Amino acid sequence: MNIKDYNPVAAAAALPRVLSRTFSGERRSKSPLRRELVSLTLPILIETLLIMTLGAVDTFMLSRHSDESVAAVGLANQMITFTFIIFEVINLGTSVLCSQYLGARLRDRMETVVGVSLVINLVMGVIVSAVLYLYAAEILTALGLDGSMLAEGTGYMEIVGAFAFFQALQLTLSAVLRSNNKAVYPMMVILVVNCLNILGNYSLIFGKFGAPALGVQGAAISTATCRMVAMVILAVIVFRTTVRRFPTHIFRRWPREEFRNLMKIGLPSAGEQMSYSCSQLVIAYFITSLGMEALATRTYCVNIIMYVYLFSIAISHAGAISIGHLVGAGRWEGAYVMGRYVMRVALIWTLIFSMSIALLGPTIMTTLTANKEIIALGVAILWIDVVLEIGRPINILFVNVLQAAGDVNYPFYVGLIWMWSIAVVCAYFAGITLGFGIIGMWWMFALDENIRGIVFIRRWESRRWQHKGFTMTQ
């Protein structure tokens, strides 16, 4: 269908019928699109839960060590996670291209993309690892850490950062399996790795089972080792189930077209994430100036709240893969309906989870810390987050699905404009200038998420993202 022929009135009238036929009613169990969405969402949900738990385990166990350790490691982890966006330049392109090529039945091109992605991320991973290891103290000092917190944060970043290239390859391999409808494998790998990390943390942080009590450094050693194990297992799975062999022909003649497409997708897509992460680093710097209690509160709340939007992340990634397949096959109407359906489901469940966490806030915060100021701030933030979570699932979804459809520039522009003008500038004004502290900042975060949510809904409904795919079937 040509976008010029689109009749919004007719589409609106037909939408309930299409949704009913495709996703609900008596034929629900027969819908291949719905089956694909469910088969992708469940393992991605569990995998994402386990990945989040991998980081939260460090925070929870270190909370038994000290609030200062939690604050230091939280800031170090944020910087490490920020550098991982460099890997996402390739991984986002890999996921989109693999999904569209599979939808268009171009398997050879898909395998070429896998080879190019692994080579590039390995090189970039080694460079990032070297920078994080060599300049850990300088980076954390620039972010505002000093004294004992600087020493602990530096020790953690040096160890985890030195092996960041394992994470680079792990992310690429997971993206390949997901786009091939094999999301269950990354889920199973992360399950094994989480068990190893819990055991490793318990042993090395507190000195159990004959191991030395290393505190923060013990958590770092455990995390780095588990990422290495995950990468090795995923590599074995990919080359036994998905890619017949590594495409060595890329070394004889570099596939410029696939590399160009990866960059065309990855740079603006990762740019959106980089804009978000940069804004979060600036915000973390602001919060650091408010004192240890504010920084520790933010670390605790971030680790709690990420479970609220966990389902949104999972179903958004699953929806993006399905929409990528539909776009690759030229099925634009199906992609449009799928996007609307996933948005509704993600929003409803996220609000339910947010309200539940807010109600349990006092109990959760009391479990994590005995500091009354941190508990009071944390409980207030969890209630503000209920408002924030109206917009966040919409943003998570449409950033993913617009990129999957090939509309990769729009999410970057939206994030650049709104995140920096509201989540950074207005948050500084409310929190620092007006003196409302971290509470005032969080209200600005909620405003940012909801404005961007409205902007993304308008973009999806306009259908200007159509016919931006990377296959010949468009």
C-alpha positions in Angstrom: 0.0 0.0 0.0 1.3 3.4 -0.9 1.3 5.9 2.0 -0.5 8.4 -0.2 -3.4 6.0 -0.4 -3.7 5.6 3.3 -7.2 6.5 4.6 -7.0 7.0 8.4 -10.8 6.9 8.8 -11.0 3.5 7.1 -8.0 2.2 8.9 -9.5 3.2 12.3 -12.8 1.5 11.4 -11.0 -1.7 10.3 -8.6 -1.8 13.2 -10.8 -3.6 15.7 -11.6 -6.3 13.1 -7.9 -6.7 12.2 -6.9 -6.9 15.9 -9.6 -9.4 16.6 -8.7 -11.6 13.6 -5.0 -11.5 14.2 -4.4 -11.4 18.0 -7.6 -12.4 19.9 -10.9 -14.2 19.8 -11.4 -17.8 18.9 -8.6 -17.8 16.4 -6.0 -16.5 18.8 -4.2 -19.8 19.1 -4.0 -20.1 15.3 -2.3 -16.7 14.7 1.3 -17.3 13.7 2.1 -13.7 14.5 0.8 -14.0 18.0 2.6 -17.4 18.5 5.9 -15.8 17.3 5.4 -12.8 19.6 4.8 -15.1 22.6 7.6 -17.5 21.7 10.0 -14.5 21.6 8.7 -12.5 24.5 8.8 -15.2 27.1 12.5 -16.2 26.7 13.6 -12.6 26.2 11.6 -11.7 29.4 13.4 -14.3 31.4 16.8 -13.5 29.8 16.4 -9.8 30.5 15.3 -10.5 34.1 18.4 -12.6 34.6 20.7 -10.0 33.0 19.2 -7.4 35.3 19.5 -9.7 38.3 23.2 -10.2 37.4 23.8 -6.6 38.1 21.3 -6.3 41.0 23.0 -9.2 42.8 26.2 -7.1 43.0 24.1 -4.2 44.5 22.2 -6.4 46.9 25.2 -8.3 48.2 27.3 -5.2 48.5 24.5 -3.5 50.5 25.5 -5.9 53.2 29.0 -4.5 52.9 28.2 -0.7 53.0 26.0 2.0 51.3 29.3 3.6 50.1 30.2 0.5 48.2 26.8 0.4 46.6 27.1 4.1 45.5 30.6 3.6 44.1 29.9 0.4 42.2 26.6 1.9 40.9 28.4 4.8 39.4 31.2 2.6 38.0 28.6 0.3 36.4 26.8 3.2 34.8 30.1 4.2 33.1 30.8 0.7 32.0 27.3 0.3 30.7 27.7 3.6 28.8 30.7 2.2 27.0 28.7 -0.8 25.9 26.7 1.5 23.7 29.7 1.5 21.4 29.0 -2.2 20.8 25.3 -1.5 20.2 26.2 0.4 17.0 26.8 -3.0 15.5 24.4 -5.1 17.5 21.4 -2.9 16.6 22.3 -3.1 13.0 22.8 -6.8 13.2 19.4 -7.4 14.8 17.5 -5.3 12.2 19.4 -6.7 9.2 19.2 -10.3 10.3 15.4 -9.9 10.9 14.7 -8.3 7.6 17.0 -10.7 5.6 15.3 -13.7 7.2 11.9 -12.2 6.3 13.1 -11.8 2.7 14.8 -15.3 2.8 18.3 -14.0 2.2 20.2 -16.3 4.5 23.6 -15.9 2.9 23.5 -12.2 3.5 22.4 -12.8 7.0 25.4 -14.9 7.7 27.7 -12.3 6.2 26.3 -9.7 8.6 27.0 -12.0 11.5 30.7 -12.4 10.5 31.1 -8.6 10.0 29.5 -7.8 13.3 31.7 -10.2 15.3 34.9 -8.9 13.8 34.0 -5.3 14.3 32.8 -5.7 17.9 35.9 -7.8 18.8 38.2 -5.0 17.7 36.1 -2.3 19.4 35.7 -4.4 22.5 39.5 -4.7 23.0 39.9 -0.9 22.6 37.1 -0.2 25.1 38.6 -2.7 27.6 42.0 -1.0 27.4 40.5 2.4 28.0 38.4 1.3 31.0 41.3 -0.5 32.6 43.9 2.2 32.1 41.8 5.3 32.9 39.4 4.0 35.6 40.5 6.4 38.3 40.5 9.4 36.0 37.0 8.7 34.7 35.5 8.2 38.1 37.2 11.3 39.5 35.7 13.3 36.7 32.3 11.9 37.7 32.7 13.2 41.2 33.9 10.3 43.3 36.7 10.7 45.8 38.1 9.2 49.0 37.2 5.6 49.8 34.4 5.5 47.2 36.9 6.4 44.5 39.2 3.6 45.5 36.4 1.0 45.5 34.9 2.2 42.3 38.3 2.2 40.6 39.0 -1.4 41.7 35.7 -2.5 40.4 36.0 -0.7 37.0 39.5 -1.9 36.4 38.5 -5.6 36.6 35.1 -5.5 34.9 36.2 -3.0 32.3 39.3 -5.0 31.4 37.1 -7.8 30.1 34.5 -5.7 28.4 35.2 -7.3 25.1 33.5 -10.5 26.3 30.3 -8.5 26.7 30.8 -7.1 23.2 30.8 -10.5 21.6 28.1 -11.8 24.0 25.7 -9.0 22.9 26.3 -9.7 19.2 25.7 -13.5 19.6 22.5 -12.9 21.5 21.2 -10.5 18.9 21.9 -13.1 16.2 20.0 -15.8 18.1 17.0 -13.6 18.9 16.6 -12.4 15.3 16.6 -16.1 14.2 13.7 -16.8 16.6 16.0 -18.7 19.0 15.7 -16.4 22.0 15.5 -19.5 24.3 19.2 -20.1 24.0 20.4 -16.8 25.4 17.8 -17.2 28.2 19.2 -20.6 29.2 22.8 -19.3 29.1 22.1 -16.3 31.3 20.3 -18.6 33.8 23.4 -20.7 34.2 25.6 -17.6 34.4 23.4 -16.0 37.1 23.7 -19.1 39.3 27.5 -18.9 38.8 27.5 -15.2 39.6 25.5 -15.6 42.8 27.8 -18.3 44.0 30.9 -16.3 42.9 29.7 -13.1 44.7 28.9 -14.9 47.9 32.3 -16.6 47.9 34.5 -13.7 46.9 32.7 -10.8 48.6 32.3 -12.4 52.0 35.1 -15.0 51.9 33.1 -18.2 51.9 34.1 -21.7 50.9 37.7 -21.0 51.5 37.9 -18.0 49.2 39.4 -14.7 50.3 37.0 -11.9 51.4 37.6 -9.3 48.6 34.5 -7.1 48.9 34.0 -4.9 45.9 36.8 -6.6 44.0 35.3 -10.0 44.6 32.0 -8.8 42.9 34.0 -7.5 40.0 35.9 -10.8 39.5 32.7 -12.8 39.6 30.9 -10.6 37.1 33.8 -10.6 34.6 34.2 -14.3 34.8 30.5 -15.0 34.3 30.5 -12.7 31.2 33.4 -14.7 29.7 31.5 -18.0 30.3 28.4 -16.6 28.7 30.3 -15.5 25.6 31.9 -18.9 25.1 28.7 -20.9 25.4 26.7 -18.5 23.1 29.5 -18.8 20.4 29.2 -22.6 20.5 25.4 -22.4 20.2 25.4 -19.9 17.3 27.9 -21.9 15.1 26.1 -25.2 15.8 22.5 -24.1 15.3 22.3 -20.8 13.3 25.3 -20.0 11.2 26.7 -23.0 9.2 30.3 -21.7 9.5 32.1 -18.4 10.0 32.0 -16.4 6.7 35.8 -16.3 6.2 35.2 -14.7 2.8 34.8 -11.4 4.4 38.5 -11.3 5.0 39.2 -11.8 1.3 36.8 -9.1 0.2 35.2 -6.9 2.8 31.4 -6.7 2.3 31.1 -3.0 1.9 27.3 -3.0 1.4 26.6 -5.0 4.6 29.0 -2.8 6.5 27.4 0.3 5.2 23.9 -0.9 6.1 25.1 -1.8 9.6 26.5 1.7 10.1 23.4 3.3 8.5 21.2 1.5 11.1 23.6 1.3 14.0 25.0 4.8 14.2 21.6 6.7 14.7 20.2 3.8 16.7 23.1 3.7 19.1 23.1 7.5 19.0 19.7 7.5 20.6 21.1 5.2 23.4 24.2 7.2 23.7 22.2 10.4 24.1 20.2 8.7 26.9 23.3 7.4 28.6 25.2 10.7 28.3 22.2 12.5 29.9 22.2 9.9 32.7 25.9 10.4 33.3 25.3 14.2 33.6 22.4 13.5 35.9 24.5 11.2 38.0 27.0 14.0 38.3 24.3 16.3 39.5 23.1 13.8 42.0 26.6 13.1 43.3 26.8 16.8 44.3 23.7 16.2 46.5 25.7 13.8 48.7 26.1 10.1 49.3 22.5 9.5 50.5 21.1 10.9 47.2 23.6 8.9 45.1 22.9 5.7 47.1 19.1 6.3 46.8 19.4 6.6 43.0 21.4 3.4 42.8 18.9 1.5 44.9 15.9 2.9 43.0 17.4 2.3 39.6 18.0 -1.4 40.5 14.4 -1.7 41.8 12.6 0.2 39.1 14.3 -1.8 36.3 12.1 -4.7 37.2 9.0 -2.5 36.6 9.7 -2.0 32.9 11.3 -5.4 32.4 8.2 -6.8 30.6 8.2 -3.7 28.3 11.8 -4.4 27.3 11.0 -8.0 26.5 7.9 -7.5 24.5 9.4 -4.5 22.7 12.4 -6.6 21.6 10.1 -9.4 20.5 7.8 -7.0 18.7 10.7 -5.4 16.9 11.9 -8.8 15.7 8.5 -9.7 14.4 8.0 -6.3 12.8 11.4 -6.7 11.2 10.3 -10.0 9.7 7.1 -8.4 8.5 8.9 -5.4 7.0 11.4 -7.7 5.2 8.4 -9.5 3.7 6.7 -6.2 2.7 3.7 -6.7 5.1 3.4 -3.1 6.2 -0.2 -3.3 7.5 0.7 -6.3 9.7 3.7 -4.3 11.1 1.4 -1.3 11.9 -1.2 -3.4 13.7 1.5 -5.4 15.6 3.0 -2.1 16.9 -0.3 -0.9 18.3 -1.1 -4.2 19.9 2.3 -4.5 21.6 2.1 -0.9 22.9 -1.2 -1.5 24.6 0.0 -4.7 26.3 3.3 -3.2 27.4 1.6 -0.1 28.9 -1.0 -2.0 30.9 1.4 -4.5 32.5 4.1 -1.9 33.2 1.5 0.3 35.2 0.4 -2.8 37.1 4.0 -3.6 38.1 4.8 0.0 38.9 1.8 0.3 41.3 2.8 -3.0 43.0 6.4 -1.9 43.5 5.3 1.5 44.9 3.0 -0.2 47.4 5.8 -2.5 48.5 8.3 0.4 48.6 8.8 0.8 52.4 9.4 -2.9 52.8 11.8 -3.1 49.9 13.8 -0.1 51.0 14.0 -1.2 54.6 15.4 -4.5 53.4 18.2 -2.8 51.4 19.3 -0.2 54.0 18.8 1.1 57.5 19.5 4.7 56.6 16.2 6.5 57.2 16.9 9.4 54.8 17.6 6.9 52.0 14.5 4.9 52.8 12.3 8.1 52.8 13.7 9.3 49.5 13.4 5.9 47.9 9.8 5.4 48.8 8.9 8.8 47.4 10.7 8.1 44.1 8.9 4.8 43.7 5.5 6.6 43.8 6.7 9.3 41.3 7.8 6.4 39.1 4.2 5.4 38.7 3.6 8.5 36.6 6.9 8.1 34.8 5.9 4.5 33.7 3.0 5.9 31.6 5.5 7.1 29.1 8.5 4.8 29.4 7.0 1.6 27.9 5.8 3.6 24.9 9.3 5.0 24.4 11.0 1.6 24.8 8.6 0.1 22.3 8.7 2.6 19.5 12.4 3.2 19.7 12.8 -0.5 19.0 10.1 -1.0 16.4 10.9 2.2 14.4 14.5 1.0 14.2 13.3 -2.4 13.2 11.2 -0.9 10.4 14.2 1.1 9.1 13.1 4.5 10.5 16.4 4.8 12.5 16.9 8.6 12.5 13.7 9.7 14.1 14.2 8.1 17.6 17.7 9.7 17.7 16.3 13.2 17.0 13.5 12.8 19.6 15.8 11.7 22.3 18.4 14.4 21.6 15.8 17.2 21.8 13.6 16.1 24.7 16.0 14.2 27.0 18.5 17.0 27.1 16.0 19.9 27.4 13.8 18.3 30.1 15.6 15.3 31.8 18.9 17.3 32.1 18.3 21.0 32.0 14.9 21.1 33.8 16.1 18.4 36.2 19.1 20.6 37.1 16.8 23.6 37.6 14.3 21.7 39.7 16.8 19.7 41.7 19.8 22.0 42.2 18.7 25.6 41.5 15.3 25.4 43.2 16.6 23.0 45.8 14.0 20.2 45.4 16.9 17.7 45.2 16.5 14.2 43.8 12.7 14.3 44.2 12.4 17.4 41.9 14.7 15.7 39.4 12.6 12.6 39.3 9.5 14.6 38.4 11.4 16.1 35.5 12.3 12.5 34.4 8.6 11.6 34.4 7.8 14.7 32.3 10.4 13.8 29.8 9.2 10.2 29.4 5.6 11.2 28.9 6.3 13.9 26.3 8.5 11.6 24.3 5.7 8.9 24.5 3.2 11.3 22.9 5.7 12.2 20.2 6.3 8.5 19.3 2.6 7.6 19.2 2.1 10.4 16.7 5.0 9.1 14.6 3.6 5.6 14.5 0.1 6.7 13.6 1.4 8.9 10.8 3.0 5.8 9.1 5.9 7.9 7.8 8.1 5.0 8.9 6.8 2.8 6.1 9.0 1.7 3.2 12.3 2.4 4.9 13.4 -1.2 5.0 16.7 -2.6 3.8 15.6 -5.6 1.6 14.6 -5.8 -2.0 11.0 -6.8 -1.2 9.9 -3.3 -0.2 
